[in-house]
């Protein structure tokens, strides 16, 4: 299976940086609508599904953008 160069799987929904150089962003899977919280700093990085106030995975409607 080949992926076209402009067929992105994820969209960045929000990006925040701090003065210390760390990064926080929210990525949305374009196929499933699942939102992921991504954090990066000099010490490492982490990726986890973003949860709503009830503890359920936050999912956007596909094609809602």
HUURDA-V203341 format. One record per backbone hydrogen bond with DSSP energy under -0.5 kcal/mol. NH is the residue of the N-H (numbers start at 1). CO is the residue of the C=O. Records with the same first field share a line. If there is no record, write none. Layout:
# HUURDA-V203341
NH=CO / CO
This chain:
# HUURDA-V203341
7=4
8=6
11=28
13=11 / 26
14=26
16=24
18=22
21=18
23=40
24=16
25=38
26=14
27=25 / 36
28=11
29=34
30=9 / 28
33=29
35=58
36=27
37=48
38=25 / 36
39=46
40=23
41=44
44=41
46=39
48=37
50=35
52=56
55=52
58=50
59=57
60=33
64=61
